[in-house]
Amino acid sequence: LQGTWRSNQDATVAAAFQHDPQWTNAPPEKVERFRDMFGRMTVTYAKGTTTSDYRGEVHTFPYRVLASGSNYVVIRSEAPLDQDRDVRIRFVDGDTAYWIDTGPVGNGLEERFDRVKK
């Protein structure tokens, strides 16, 4: 988990369309507004802290690992949207990407993040 990750706009939007086929009938301007929300965030995990940068707005919060396995980790973060909930991060493509539940505001949507190479 440690390192820097960037939101993958194309994969996230494609997954949203697959999860909720109503997006295929949405007006183009609504789809574009939705699409524009993704691909703009980087998240850096260090030991015990996570730092997010969304369009230049940077926030750092503590987190702790609750559980982990060969392809997942469950964390508890003190970020406002994640407080009091366990956040499951599911790794894919080895350790080059992960999917994360967007939480209560995402209605079951997952966002993909790709590891930023050094």
C-alpha positions in Angstrom: 0.0 0.0 0.0 2.8 2.4 0.8 3.7 4.7 -2.1 1.8 7.1 -4.4 -1.3 6.3 -6.4 -3.3 8.2 -9.0 -7.0 7.9 -9.8 -7.6 6.2 -13.1 -10.4 8.1 -14.8 -11.1 5.7 -17.7 -11.2 2.5 -15.6 -13.4 4.1 -12.9 -15.9 5.6 -15.4 -16.1 2.3 -17.3 -16.8 0.4 -14.1 -19.5 2.9 -13.1 -21.2 2.4 -16.5 -21.0 -1.3 -16.0 -22.3 -1.1 -12.4 -25.2 1.3 -13.3 -26.3 1.0 -17.0 -28.5 4.1 -16.6 -25.3 6.2 -17.3 -25.6 5.1 -20.9 -28.8 7.2 -21.2 -27.5 10.2 -19.3 -27.1 13.6 -21.1 -23.5 14.1 -22.3 -23.0 17.1 -20.1 -23.9 15.0 -17.0 -21.6 12.2 -18.1 -18.7 14.7 -18.6 -19.3 16.3 -15.1 -19.2 12.8 -13.6 -16.1 11.8 -15.6 -14.3 15.0 -14.6 -14.5 14.0 -10.9 -12.0 11.2 -11.5 -8.3 11.1 -12.6 -7.6 14.3 -10.5 -6.5 12.8 -7.2 -3.2 11.3 -6.0 -3.0 9.6 -2.7 0.3 8.8 -0.9 0.4 6.2 1.9 3.3 6.4 4.3 3.6 4.6 7.6 0.4 5.6 9.5 -0.5 8.6 7.3 -2.2 9.2 4.0 -2.0 12.4 2.0 -4.4 13.2 -0.7 -4.1 15.9 -3.4 -7.3 16.6 -5.3 -6.9 19.5 -7.7 -4.3 21.1 -5.5 -6.2 20.7 -2.3 -3.9 18.7 0.0 -5.0 16.9 3.2 -3.2 14.5 5.5 -4.8 12.1 7.9 -3.7 9.2 10.1 -4.8 5.7 9.2 -4.2 2.2 10.6 -4.3 -1.2 9.0 -7.0 -3.5 10.5 -6.5 -6.6 8.2 -4.6 -7.6 5.2 -4.3 -10.5 2.8 -2.5 -11.4 -0.4 -4.6 -9.0 -2.5 -6.3 -6.7 -0.1 -5.9 -4.4 3.0 -8.6 -3.0 5.3 -7.8 0.3 6.8 -9.5 2.8 9.2 -8.8 6.4 8.4 -9.5 9.6 10.2 -10.5 11.3 6.9 -13.9 13.0 7.4 -15.7 10.8 4.7 -14.1 7.6 6.1 -14.5 8.0 9.8 -16.2 5.1 11.6 -16.0 2.8 8.6 -13.6 0.1 7.5 -12.2 0.9 4.1 -11.3 -2.2 1.9 -8.7 -1.7 -0.7 -8.5 -4.5 -3.3 -5.3 -4.9 -5.2 -5.3 -5.9 -8.9 -2.7 -6.4 -11.5 -0.2 -7.5 -8.9 0.6 -4.5 -6.8 0.2 -2.0 -9.7 -3.4 -0.9 -9.0 -6.2 -1.1 -6.5 -9.9 -0.5 -6.3 -11.4 1.3 -3.3 -15.1 1.7 -2.3 -16.0 5.4 -2.6 -18.0 5.2 0.5 -21.5 6.6 1.4 -21.4 9.2 -1.3 -20.6 6.8 -4.1 -23.6 4.4 -3.9 -21.5 1.3 -4.3 -19.1 2.8 -6.8 -15.4 1.8 -6.7 -12.6 4.0 -7.9 -9.4 2.6 -9.4 -6.0 3.9 -8.5 -2.7 3.1 -10.3 0.7 3.1 -8.6 2.8 6.1 -9.6 6.2 4.9 -10.7 9.1 6.6 -9.1 
